[in-house]
């Protein structure tokens, strides 16, 4: 990872999340197949009742190191928000016990002095009260941060 890698991982992970989140809001299960990490994601596959966009985020794995961008945690922000534990349908996925962080809460953490996902995690835990916050550090750790 380059010297700017931590900032790139932070910014790109939010951009990937918001792109797929908004595409899901716009197209839902009418969306087209999405490909990431060499896997094609369809509506309702691998998880029923999820669009291709949300399936991609839900199934993103930092353990697929054959992907040159595995270090950009595309699924992290979705994992902070959703109430589904990825590992229940994919034993190679992260164990996600975190839920209910809102997009507004997550967005508000971005400030001029947040340079990395570690900075982001620390500020999130300092400023947002959430019943699943005890699992946030573990979730970030599984993504490599």
QUINORCOR-V830174 format. One line per field, one symbol per residue. burial: # if it has 16 or more other ideal C-beta (glycine too) atoms within 10 Angstrom, else .. A space follows every 10 residues. Layout:
burial->???
This chain:
burial->.....#..## ..##.##..# #.##...... #..#.##... ###...#..# ########## ##....#..# ########## ##..##.... ..##.#.##. #...##..#. ...#..#.## #####..#.# ....##..## .##.#
